Amino acid sequence: MNPSMLSTAVSLIMLYNNIQNTFADWGKATMYGGNIYGNACGMDGTADAFGNWAYAAIGSNNFDSGYGCGKCYTITCQGAYGDNPNCQCSGSITVQAIDQCPECSDSHFDINAAALASLTGGSSDMAGLCGVVSVTYERVDCSAITGNFKIINKDGTSIWWYGFHLNDVNDDGGIKSVELLKDGSWIATCTKDNGPSFWICNGLSANVPLDVKITSDLGKSVTAYNCITSLEGGTEMTCNTNLAGGDSSSGSSGSSSSSSTIQIKQNSNSNEWWMAIEFPNSDNSGITKLEMMDSNHGSWISGNFENWGTGAYSFNDGVQFSGNQHFRVTSSSGNTATSWNVFGGISGGSSAYITKPGSSFTTEQEDSSSEFPIIGVVAVVMVLSCIAIAAIIGYCIVRKRKQASAVSFDANIGIQDESKGEDTRDSIGTIEDGDSTQSKASNGYDMNPIEINSTV
């Protein structure tokens, strides 16, 4: 490759990196001993995706009185902070915010020792030598979390005073609002008024099971139906949904209500030996079969269609019903959909949501179709512009070299004047070494490599 073109390519790479850094915020990262289980957010460690080793304490508006707990950030080391020439670091790491750093500003992240060591080549000695590093940072989706969010009851909870911890939220991570509902109707709003480590919901007007609606600080929300199945202190309940969707094969609730779900309800006379499933919203059109399975039924059993109401399916095969109940729906087109852990057992009158055949799980969130990726477009335009400039420069180099070669050839052989038979070489002169370069410079072509200075 031509040296000039190589230099241009390197410059473009540098430009691309600078573009990325331009849209990231600058700050610093320090190291602290960590507080994995006794942290200010009340989180029982980090989400499994982070393995309890990559986390941060944040402060100021980022912490936001505890509403910033659970957010995720990608931190990229840019070098030593201040005058510390022996400090060497590079690379990026994504951390989850689980603790408070009271003295930290929005641009200051206090990360655990293992996280900082990952930015110093895995060396804890270098991490200690650096102590503090200069970084760029940006908030990112907690996409590494693929499971479902969890509710963990605080000790001493009851229908009159209910508090809980909220763990493992993916997507935006930070939750700004939590609401409790019963059969789809609002009964309480929960806050962090009693401290950043837990959510408090005063005066519940209904008993379990309860639905939980979580809304992020960026406006995304999802409702987990029948998620809270106990008010006993210390009880951990895993819902089967999350902001960006979750693992529908586990959890204690039905899927969220949307056009892709069907509401079902246990008939009020259901018992351990006989159960019927009804459709209170009359949204069972197109369903040709409903099957269920539980702890005592190791394979799917088909319900008998009943002609009351808008239609129902009864189950009675002589085997006692027990444990979590799962349902499989078949449509007239032959499509099937399976919903796991819909009910925790027989509870006449309880309702939940199951997935409709031929549809995919959707969450409730703000309409982002109008958002336009301005930053990405600007970056692409700048890179493409630089490539075009490089191409023009390359073309000019080739053209000028051809012109220089032609002039040198004529100067060496001389230009003959046929009318006089004289050699006019002296009148033209010879092209000395360096003249072609001088000619390029005089014509305004500066072929020095492009230097891009990154300013902080």
C-alpha angles and dihedrals in degrees: 000000000000110000091233092052091047090052090049091051091051089049091052091052090050089049092052091051090048090051090054092048091047091066095043122081122244124230143121139273126213131185128245135175094255132233105222100168105018098048128143091250092060090231119155093231122303125304114286089253090069095046093222091280109088113060143124143212112225135190148193116022092349091064092041097187090306098312088105092062113122097025118137128223134186110219121196120193115230098180141276119347110234122333104346108123094173093060114100125181140150143161135052138272134189115223135183120229109235104147143046127249104194095193095045123107122213090272096049120088121188103203129184121262096256091052093052091045089057087061092051098056094276091296116136089190091058090045089055091046091052097042090171128029136190112247145173115223141184135181112249138181115275087237092150088073106085101163131077130282119259137220117208116187120227120234115269096027122152140156087279097048117022124177131168146167120242116214141176101021111167133199107035091009097197114092120206101176138027124188130184121215137184116214089340096311122115117248106160146006117218126212142173093242091127094053142310097270101070147017119249124205114184125205108004110205095201139040131236143332095063134176120231124211116191124190124191126223087254093056103258116135142178134182122221110202120219090357097142107062099160139034094199114126116258095018113143117208125186115205120209098236142054139188092274094031125275143215106304090193092074139037141073102262143065121254123274122281114260141119087286094061139068125213115229130184134197111240110251091240094055115130140165092286103034130034136170130194119213133188109228094183095049089235095134097100111132094025113127101170139024120191131182139194134187141162093294095043111064093183135040117280120199122234123231113241114241125198099220122114111342090334133290141199123231127201124204119141099149094261119112116248115238140164132001115352125224127192136204121196126200122198129210088258091058097253117139134201127191126207119190130209093006095153127021091218140304112337112152112225095020117135134200141160129257130190118267116233116261095020133103128226114272131187130214110253143141119283105261096171091106095055113109121205095234095164093052093048093049091051093049093047092051093048093047091048091053091049090052091049090049090051092051091048090050091051091050091051092054093046095049091049091054090050092048091051092052094050093048091051093053092047093054098048097035128229112266122216101216094196093058102021091228129142107238095189093115092053091054097038129211127282108243124209109281095025093107091055090046090050091054092050092049090053092056101255109138106189098180112129114270110255119205118196116207112214123195 
